[in-house]
Amino acid sequence: MTFRKDKQVVKYKTSMNTTAASFDAEVQSKAKVSLLPCYRSQLPISKAKYDGLVKLCTDKVIPNCFKHEFVNIPRATNVKDCLPESDIED
């Protein structure tokens, strides 16, 4: 990839071959993009998922500096997990 300060374009190749064609991707500045929120508030997660995240915080798998973020995630008992349990063993 090639970055240049004077241009808003990133040049990239899809191959390591030196003779491969290069492509341009235009980079937009943050000032040009305005996103509207999709939701009025944070969506809650299931109680089971919340309990799992809190356990990861308690077991120090998630660093303590991030605990506040995870403990304050909204949760609800009527929210179901969207993904099925994995059949892959740990």
N, CA, C and O atoms as a MOPAC input file, in Angstrom:
PM7 MOZYME 1SCF
protein

 N      0.83800 1    -1.18000 1     0.00000 1
 C      0.00000 1     0.00000 1     0.00000 1
 C      0.87500 1     1.23200 1     0.00000 1
 O      1.97400 1     1.24500 1     0.55400 1
 N      0.36700 1     2.24700 1    -0.62400 1
 C      1.08400 1     3.50900 1    -0.68400 1
 C      0.19400 1     4.61500 1    -0.14500 1
 O     -0.95000 1     4.75500 1    -0.57700 1
 N      0.70300 1     5.39800 1     0.79100 1
 C     -0.02600 1     6.53100 1     1.34600 1
 C      0.73000 1     7.80100 1     1.00400 1
 O      1.95400 1     7.84900 1     1.12400 1
 N      0.01100 1     8.82500 1     0.58000 1
 C      0.62500 1    10.12800 1     0.33700 1
 C     -0.21200 1    11.18800 1     1.02200 1
 O     -1.44000 1    11.17000 1     0.93600 1
 N      0.45200 1    12.11600 1     1.70400 1
 C     -0.25900 1    13.15900 1     2.44100 1
 C     -1.02900 1    14.10000 1     1.52300 1
 O     -2.09700 1    14.58900 1     1.89100 1
 N     -0.50000 1    14.35300 1     0.34200 1
 C     -1.11200 1    15.34700 1    -0.53000 1
 C     -2.32200 1    14.82700 1    -1.30200 1
 O     -3.01900 1    15.60900 1    -1.94900 1
 N     -2.57700 1    13.54800 1    -1.24500 1
 C     -3.71000 1    12.98400 1    -1.98200 1
 C     -4.59300 1    12.17200 1    -1.04800 1
 O     -4.13700 1    11.64100 1    -0.03500 1
 N     -5.85300 1    12.08900 1    -1.40700 1
 C     -6.82400 1    11.31900 1    -0.61800 1
 C     -7.05100 1     9.95900 1    -1.27100 1
 O     -8.18700 1     9.49400 1    -1.37400 1
 N     -5.95500 1     9.31900 1    -1.71600 1
 C     -6.04600 1     8.04100 1    -2.41100 1
 C     -5.03900 1     7.07200 1    -1.80200 1
 O     -3.91900 1     7.45700 1    -1.46800 1
 N     -5.44200 1     5.82900 1    -1.66100 1
 C     -4.54200 1     4.76400 1    -1.23500 1
 C     -4.37300 1     3.84000 1    -2.42500 1
 O     -5.36100 1     3.37600 1    -2.99500 1
 N     -3.15200 1     3.57100 1    -2.80300 1
 C     -2.87400 1     2.63200 1    -3.89000 1
 C     -2.59200 1     1.27300 1    -3.27000 1
 O     -1.85300 1     1.17900 1    -2.28900 1
 N     -3.17600 1     0.21700 1    -3.83500 1
 C     -2.93900 1    -1.11800 1    -3.31200 1
 C     -2.88700 1    -2.13400 1    -4.44000 1
 O     -3.39900 1    -1.90000 1    -5.53400 1
 N     -2.25600 1    -3.27000 1    -4.15100 1
 C     -2.18200 1    -4.38400 1    -5.09100 1
 C     -2.79800 1    -5.59900 1    -4.42100 1
 O     -2.78300 1    -5.72200 1    -3.19600 1
 N     -3.33400 1    -6.48600 1    -5.22900 1
 C     -3.90800 1    -7.72200 1    -4.69300 1
 C     -2.95000 1    -8.89700 1    -4.86000 1
 O     -3.31700 1   -10.05200 1    -4.64600 1
 N     -1.71700 1    -8.57900 1    -5.24700 1
 C     -0.70400 1    -9.60600 1    -5.45300 1
 C      0.64000 1    -9.06700 1    -4.98700 1
 O      0.86400 1    -7.85600 1    -4.98900 1
 N      1.52700 1    -9.95800 1    -4.59100 1
 C      2.88100 1    -9.56200 1    -4.21600 1
 C      3.77600 1    -9.41600 1    -5.44600 1
 O      4.91000 1    -8.95100 1    -5.33000 1
 N      3.28600 1    -9.80300 1    -6.60900 1
 C      4.03300 1    -9.70400 1    -7.84900 1
 C      4.30900 1    -8.23100 1    -8.16600 1
 O      3.39400 1    -7.40900 1    -8.13300 1
 N      5.55400 1    -7.89800 1    -8.46700 1
 C      5.91700 1    -6.49800 1    -8.70800 1
 C      5.27400 1    -5.94200 1    -9.97200 1
 O      5.12100 1    -4.72700 1   -10.10100 1
 N      4.89700 1    -6.81000 1   -10.90700 1
 C      4.27400 1    -6.33100 1   -12.13900 1
 C      2.74000 1    -6.34900 1   -12.06800 1
 O      2.07100 1    -6.04200 1   -13.05400 1
 N      2.19400 1    -6.70300 1   -10.92100 1
 C      0.73000 1    -6.75500 1   -10.77800 1
 C      0.14000 1    -5.35600 1   -10.86400 1
 O      0.77700 1    -4.37300 1   -10.48400 1
 N     -1.06700 1    -5.28300 1   -11.36200 1
 C     -1.75800 1    -3.99400 1   -11.48000 1
 C     -2.06100 1    -3.44300 1   -10.09700 1
 O     -2.31500 1    -4.19700 1    -9.15800 1
 N     -2.03200 1    -2.11000 1    -9.98100 1
 C     -2.39300 1    -1.47600 1    -8.71300 1
 C     -3.75200 1    -0.80500 1    -8.86400 1
 O     -4.15700 1    -0.42300 1    -9.96200 1
 N     -4.44000 1    -0.67300 1    -7.74700 1
 C     -5.77700 1    -0.09700 1    -7.71700 1
 C     -5.77800 1     1.10000 1    -6.76700 1
 O     -4.97100 1     1.16400 1    -5.84000 1
 N     -6.67700 1     2.03400 1    -7.00100 1
 C     -6.81400 1     3.21200 1    -6.14800 1
 C     -8.07700 1     3.09700 1    -5.30200 1
 O     -9.12900 1     2.69600 1    -5.79900 1
 N     -7.97100 1     3.44300 1    -4.04900 1
 C     -9.13000 1     3.52900 1    -3.15500 1
 C     -9.15900 1     4.93900 1    -2.59300 1
 O     -8.19400 1     5.38400 1    -1.97200 1
 N    -10.25200 1     5.63600 1    -2.80500 1
 C    -10.35600 1     7.00900 1    -2.31200 1
 C    -10.62600 1     6.99800 1    -0.81700 1
 O    -11.46200 1     6.23800 1    -0.32700 1
 N     -9.90900 1     7.84800 1    -0.10300 1
 C    -10.06100 1     7.96100 1     1.34400 1
 C    -10.83300 1     9.24000 1     1.62900 1
 O    -10.44500 1    10.32400 1     1.19300 1
 N    -11.91700 1     9.10200 1     2.35700 1
 C    -12.71300 1    10.27700 1     2.70100 1
 C    -12.29100 1    10.76500 1     4.08100 1
 O    -11.99100 1     9.97200 1     4.97300 1
 N    -12.27500 1    12.07000 1     4.23500 1
 C    -11.92200 1    12.61700 1     5.54000 1
 C    -13.10900 1    12.47200 1     6.48500 1
 O    -14.24700 1    12.31700 1     6.04100 1
 N    -12.84700 1    12.52200 1     7.76700 1
 C    -13.89800 1    12.38100 1     8.76900 1
 C    -14.92200 1    13.50500 1     8.67600 1
 O    -16.08800 1    13.31100 1     9.01900 1
 N    -14.50400 1    14.65600 1     8.22400 1
 C    -15.40600 1    15.81200 1     8.16800 1
 C    -16.49800 1    15.64100 1     7.11700 1
 O    -17.56400 1    16.24300 1     7.24500 1
 N    -16.26200 1    14.83800 1     6.08500 1
 C    -17.22200 1    14.68100 1     4.99400 1
 C    -18.32100 1    13.66900 1     5.30400 1
 O    -19.36900 1    13.67700 1     4.65900 1
 N    -18.09300 1    12.81100 1     6.27100 1
 C    -19.04100 1    11.73900 1     6.56100 1
 C    -19.84400 1    12.09300 1     7.81300 1
 O    -19.27500 1    12.39300 1     8.86300 1
 N    -21.15100 1    12.05600 1     7.68900 1
 C    -21.98100 1    12.26300 1     8.87400 1
 C    -22.92800 1    11.07700 1     9.00000 1
 O    -23.79100 1    10.85800 1     8.15000 1
 N    -22.75300 1    10.33200 1    10.05600 1
 C    -23.56400 1     9.14500 1    10.29600 1
 C    -24.66000 1     9.45300 1    11.30400 1
 O    -24.44200 1    10.15500 1    12.29100 1
 N    -25.80800 1     8.92600 1    11.04100 1
 C    -26.91600 1     9.07200 1    11.97500 1
 C    -27.01700 1     7.80800 1    12.81400 1
 O    -26.79700 1     6.71200 1    12.29700 1
 N    -27.34300 1     7.93400 1    14.09000 1
 C    -27.48300 1     6.73300 1    14.92200 1
 C    -28.63700 1     5.86200 1    14.44300 1
 O    -29.67900 1     6.36300 1    14.02200 1
 N    -28.43400 1     4.56100 1    14.51300 1
 C    -29.48400 1     3.61500 1    14.10800 1
 C    -30.49300 1     3.38700 1    15.22800 1
 O    -31.63900 1     3.02200 1    14.96400 1
 N    -30.08200 1     3.59600 1    16.45700 1
 C    -30.94200 1     3.32700 1    17.60600 1
 C    -30.93200 1     4.53200 1    18.53900 1
 O    -29.96900 1     5.29900 1    18.56000 1
 N    -31.98200 1     4.69500 1    19.29400 1
 C    -32.07300 1     5.80200 1    20.24400 1
 C    -31.25500 1     5.53300 1    21.50500 1
 O    -30.83900 1     6.46900 1    22.18800 1
 N    -31.02400 1     4.26300 1    21.81400 1
 C    -30.22900 1     3.88900 1    22.98000 1
 C    -29.51100 1     2.57600 1    22.68000 1
 O    -29.77300 1     1.93200 1    21.66500 1
 N    -28.60400 1     2.18700 1    23.57400 1
 C    -27.90100 1     0.92300 1    23.39200 1
 C    -28.88500 1    -0.23400 1    23.47400 1
 O    -29.80200 1    -0.21500 1    24.29500 1
 N    -28.69900 1    -1.23600 1    22.63200 1
 C    -29.54300 1    -2.42500 1    22.68400 1
 C    -29.06100 1    -3.33400 1    23.80400 1
 O    -27.85600 1    -3.50500 1    23.98700 1
 N    -29.98700 1    -3.91600 1    24.55200 1
 C    -29.56900 1    -4.80500 1    25.64300 1
 C    -29.09300 1    -6.15400 1    25.12200 1
 O    -29.47400 1    -6.58600 1    24.03400 1
 N    -28.25200 1    -6.81200 1    25.91700 1
 C    -27.82000 1    -8.17200 1    25.62600 1
 C    -28.53300 1    -9.11500 1    26.59500 1
 O    -29.14900 1    -8.67400 1    27.56600 1
 N    -28.44400 1   -10.40200 1    26.32500 1
 C    -29.10700 1   -11.37400 1    27.19800 1
 C    -28.41100 1   -11.41600 1    28.55400 1
 O    -27.23600 1   -11.06800 1    28.67500 1
 N    -29.15300 1   -11.84800 1    29.56700 1
 C    -28.59300 1   -11.95600 1    30.91900 1
 C    -27.45500 1   -12.96800 1    30.94000 1
 O    -26.44600 1   -12.75500 1    31.61300 1
 N    -27.61000 1   -14.06900 1    30.20700 1
 C    -26.56000 1   -15.09800 1    30.16700 1
 C    -25.27000 1   -14.53500 1    29.57500 1
 O    -24.18200 1   -14.79700 1    30.08800 1
 N    -25.38900 1   -13.77100 1    28.50900 1
 C    -24.20000 1   -13.17500 1    27.88600 1
 C    -23.56500 1   -12.15800 1    28.83400 1
 O    -22.34300 1   -12.10600 1    28.96500 1
 N    -24.40000 1   -11.35100 1    29.49500 1
 C    -23.90600 1   -10.36600 1    30.45300 1
 C    -23.16600 1   -11.07300 1    31.59300 1
 O    -22.06400 1   -10.67000 1    31.96700 1
 N    -23.77500 1   -12.12500 1    32.13900 1
 C    -23.13600 1   -12.86600 1    33.23600 1
 C    -21.79200 1   -13.44100 1    32.79700 1
 O    -20.83900 1   -13.45600 1    33.57700 1
 N    -21.71100 1   -13.91900 1    31.54200 1
 C    -20.45500 1   -14.44800 1    31.01900 1
 C    -19.38800 1   -13.37100 1    30.92400 1
 O    -18.22600 1   -13.61300 1    31.25100 1
 N    -19.77700 1   -12.18000 1    30.47500 1
 C    -18.82200 1   -11.07800 1    30.38000 1
 C    -18.33100 1   -10.63900 1    31.76100 1
 O    -17.14500 1   -10.36800 1    31.94800 1
 N    -19.24200 1   -10.57000 1    32.71500 1
 C    -18.85700 1   -10.18800 1    34.08000 1
 C    -17.91800 1   -11.23200 1    34.67400 1
 O    -16.97200 1   -10.88500 1    35.38100 1
 N    -18.17400 1   -12.51300 1    34.39000 1
 C    -17.28400 1   -13.56700 1    34.88400 1
 C    -15.88800 1   -13.42300 1    34.27300 1
 O    -14.88400 1   -13.63100 1    34.95500 1
 N    -15.82900 1   -13.06500 1    32.98000 1
 C    -14.52400 1   -12.84100 1    32.35900 1
 C    -13.79400 1   -11.67100 1    33.01700 1
 O    -12.56800 1   -11.68400 1    33.12700 1
 N    -14.53700 1   -10.67800 1    33.44700 1
 C    -13.93000 1    -9.54800 1    34.17200 1
 C    -13.43400 1    -9.99800 1    35.53800 1
 O    -12.32200 1    -9.66100 1    35.94400 1
 N    -14.26000 1   -10.76100 1    36.24300 1
 C    -13.90600 1   -11.24900 1    37.57600 1
 C    -12.69000 1   -12.17200 1    37.52100 1
 O    -11.82900 1   -12.12700 1    38.39900 1
 N    -12.62700 1   -13.01300 1    36.48100 1
 C    -11.50500 1   -13.94900 1    36.32700 1
 C    -10.26000 1   -13.27700 1    35.73300 1
 O     -9.25100 1   -13.93800 1    35.48800 1
 N    -10.33600 1   -11.96300 1    35.50600 1
 C     -9.21700 1   -11.16600 1    34.98300 1
 C     -8.84000 1   -11.53900 1    33.55100 1
 O     -7.72200 1   -11.26500 1    33.11500 1
 N     -9.77300 1   -12.16900 1    32.80700 1
 C     -9.53900 1   -12.42700 1    31.38900 1
 C     -9.66600 1   -11.10800 1    30.64000 1
 O     -8.86900 1   -10.80600 1    29.75200 1
 N    -10.67900 1   -10.32300 1    31.00700 1
 C    -10.83100 1    -8.96200 1    30.50300 1
 C    -10.11700 1    -8.05400 1    31.50000 1
 O    -10.42700 1    -8.08900 1    32.69100 1
 N     -9.16800 1    -7.24300 1    31.03500 1
 C     -8.41900 1    -6.37200 1    31.95100 1
 C     -9.33900 1    -5.46300 1    32.77000 1
 O    -10.38400 1    -5.02300 1    32.29000 1
 N     -8.94000 1    -5.19400 1    33.99100 1
 C     -9.72600 1    -4.41000 1    34.93400 1
 C    -10.05600 1    -3.00900 1    34.40000 1
 O    -11.08900 1    -2.43800 1    34.75000 1
 N     -9.17800 1    -2.46000 1    33.55500 1
 C     -9.43100 1    -1.11200 1    33.03600 1
 C    -10.65900 1    -1.07500 1    32.12300 1
 O    -11.20700 1     0.00100 1    31.88600 1
 N    -11.10200 1    -2.22700 1    31.60400 1
 C    -12.28400 1    -2.28400 1    30.74500 1
 C    -13.53200 1    -2.75100 1    31.48500 1
 O    -14.61900 1    -2.75800 1    30.90800 1
 N    -13.39800 1    -3.13800 1    32.74000 1
 C    -14.51200 1    -3.70800 1    33.50200 1
 C    -15.71600 1    -2.77200 1    33.53600 1
 O    -16.85500 1    -3.21600 1    33.38800 1
 N    -15.46700 1    -1.47900 1    33.73100 1
 C    -16.54700 1    -0.50000 1    33.80700 1
 C    -17.41000 1    -0.53400 1    32.54100 1
 O    -18.63400 1    -0.43400 1    32.61900 1
 N    -16.76500 1    -0.67600 1    31.37500 1
 C    -17.50200 1    -0.72500 1    30.10900 1
 C    -18.44100 1    -1.93100 1    30.06500 1
 O    -19.59500 1    -1.80800 1    29.65300 1
 N    -17.95000 1    -3.08700 1    30.48800 1
 C    -18.73500 1    -4.31500 1    30.39000 1
 C    -19.82600 1    -4.39000 1    31.45000 1
 O    -20.91900 1    -4.89000 1    31.18100 1
 N    -19.54100 1    -3.90400 1    32.63800 1
 C    -20.53800 1    -3.96800 1    33.72100 1
 C    -21.72300 1    -3.05300 1    33.42600 1
 O    -22.83100 1    -3.30700 1    33.89800 1
 N    -21.50100 1    -1.99200 1    32.64900 1
 C    -22.57400 1    -1.04600 1    32.35500 1
 C    -23.30900 1    -1.31500 1    31.05100 1
 O    -24.09000 1    -0.47400 1    30.60300 1
 N    -23.07700 1    -2.46900 1    30.43200 1
 C    -23.82600 1    -2.82200 1    29.22500 1
 C    -25.27500 1    -3.12000 1    29.62700 1
 O    -25.50700 1    -3.86300 1    30.58100 1
 N    -26.25600 1    -2.54500 1    28.90800 1
 C    -27.64600 1    -2.84500 1    29.25700 1
 C    -27.96200 1    -4.31700 1    28.99400 1
 O    -27.47900 1    -4.91100 1    28.02900 1
 N    -28.77600 1    -4.88600 1    29.86900 1
 C    -29.14800 1    -6.29900 1    29.74700 1
 C    -30.62200 1    -6.45100 1    30.05900 1
 O    -31.21600 1    -5.61900 1    30.74300 1
 N    -31.20000 1    -7.51800 1    29.55200 1
 C    -32.62200 1    -7.78100 1    29.79600 1
 C    -32.84000 1    -9.29000 1    29.79000 1
 O    -32.18200 1   -10.03100 1    29.05900 1
 N    -33.77200 1    -9.71800 1    30.61500 1
 C    -34.05500 1   -11.15600 1    30.70400 1
 C    -34.84100 1   -11.65700 1    29.50100 1
 O    -34.84400 1   -12.85900 1    29.23200 1
 N    -35.50700 1   -10.76600 1    28.77100 1
 C    -36.31700 1   -11.21400 1    27.63600 1
 C    -35.54500 1   -11.19300 1    26.31200 1
 O    -36.12700 1   -11.46300 1    25.26100 1
 N    -34.24200 1   -10.87700 1    26.34600 1
 C    -33.42600 1   -10.87100 1    25.13600 1
 C    -32.81300 1   -12.25400 1    24.96600 1
 O    -32.22700 1   -12.80500 1    25.89800 1
 N    -32.95600 1   -12.81300 1    23.75200 1
 C    -32.38600 1   -14.12800 1    23.46300 1
 C    -31.08600 1   -13.94500 1    22.69800 1
 O    -30.93300 1   -12.98600 1    21.94100 1
 N    -30.14300 1   -14.87100 1    22.89600 1
 C    -28.90900 1   -14.84800 1    22.12500 1
 C    -29.23700 1   -15.11100 1    20.66400 1
 O    -30.05000 1   -15.98000 1    20.34700 1
 N    -28.60800 1   -14.36400 1    19.78700 1
 C    -28.85700 1   -14.51400 1    18.35300 1
 C    -28.08900 1   -15.66500 1    17.73100 1
 O    -28.52000 1   -16.23300 1    16.72800 1
 N    -26.96400 1   -16.00700 1    18.31400 1
 C    -26.12600 1   -17.06400 1    17.75500 1
 C    -26.28800 1   -18.34600 1    18.56100 1
 O    -26.36400 1   -18.30400 1    19.78900 1
 N    -26.34200 1   -19.48100 1    17.87800 1
 C    -26.43800 1   -20.75100 1    18.59800 1
 C    -25.10500 1   -21.07500 1    19.27200 1
 O    -24.06800 1   -20.50000 1    18.94100 1
 N    -25.15500 1   -21.99100 1    20.20300 1
 C    -23.93200 1   -22.44300 1    20.86700 1
 C    -23.01300 1   -23.09400 1    19.83500 1
 O    -23.46800 1   -23.78600 1    18.92400 1
 N    -21.72500 1   -22.86100 1    19.99700 1
 C    -20.74500 1   -23.45200 1    19.08100 1
 C    -20.59500 1   -24.93800 1    19.36800 1
 O    -20.66600 1   -25.35900 1    20.52200 1
 N    -20.38900 1   -25.72900 1    18.33000 1
 C    -20.14500 1   -27.15200 1    18.53000 1
 C    -18.64400 1   -27.44700 1    18.56700 1
 O    -18.23700 1   -28.60700 1    18.64300 1
 N    -17.83400 1   -26.40500 1    18.51200 1
 C    -16.38200 1   -26.56600 1    18.56600 1
 C    -15.95200 1   -26.60200 1    20.02800 1
 O    -16.31600 1   -25.73300 1    20.82100 1
 N    -15.17500 1   -27.61600 1    20.36500 1
 C    -14.69800 1   -27.75800 1    21.74400 1
 C    -13.57500 1   -26.77700 1    22.00600 1
 O    -12.77700 1   -26.48100 1    21.11600 1
 N    -13.51300 1   -26.26900 1    23.23600 1
 C    -12.44000 1   -25.31100 1    23.59100 1
 C    -11.10500 1   -25.97300 1    23.66500 1
 O    -10.10400 1   -25.31400 1    23.95000 1

